[in-house]
Amino acid sequence: MRRPRLAVLALIAAMLPANPAPTLAQAPVELTAAEKRAVLLAAYPEALSAEAGSDIVFKDGTRLPFDDGRGAKDFDMLLAEPDIEDMFAIRYPRGPAGAPPALNADPGRIRNEAFFKKMYGDCTKGEVARNLADVVWLPKRSGAKVRVTRINGVAERLAAASRELDALPDRFAKYLVPVAGTYNCRPIAGTTRVSAHGYGVAIDIAIGHAHYWRWAKAGSAYAYRNEVPAEIVAIFEKHGFIWGGKWYHYDTMHFEYRPEILAAGR
Ligand SMILES: [Zn+2]
């Protein structure tokens, strides 16, 4: 059964970070390609222009293909050579984390590099650094300055999240201070792909309380571990940041600005 198109678009509008989190119980309906494009446009209104045909069009006229026409890809290919549509291949579970993520359920780890480099720049050429802005991390509890991009309002959104995190009760402070890091022009460990930190859209927290799949013993599956409280995750999600603790290849200190992944979530 397909949900009527208008209802889906209304749902998408309600899920964007400026609005309160939806309370609607949803069936896991797959989004159509047109709906995914609509999600992307609504998530990045400063960067993207109205869709034209099958391409994603930027405000300066640059066009990138939404679908590379290569059909279904296995998990390794989704990570290594995704098109823009492939970024929506795995749906993000909004709200409190339930069971540990299923095998290879990594919503948001699939990033089309051309799309991110067009929006935020290529950090190896100094293009990302020139758009970085200071954000005061937890003004009352820390006051440290962290640097993220101002593009797409990321710095403002992180500042808003930071103020809300600062207002949490004292028992949360140990997960938030000190902050672990934001902008860093580096590849993802074990790959040649640029990390989300290289686009200035990511922040790591909870030094000393973090768990990472690469630190786990690989057996038949990586044993999921997490200490980061749901209250912290909820504040980041409210402001458009997804959490690496909802990945099978978990990275529980990691948050990154991905409003399209949240809006297309379930
Ligand atoms: Zn990180």
Boltz pocket constraint, residues with backbone or C-beta under 6 A from the ligand:
constraints:
  - pocket:
      binder: B
      contacts: [[A, 197], [A, 202], [A, 203], [A, 204], [A, 253], [A, 254], [A, 255]]
      max_distance: 6.0
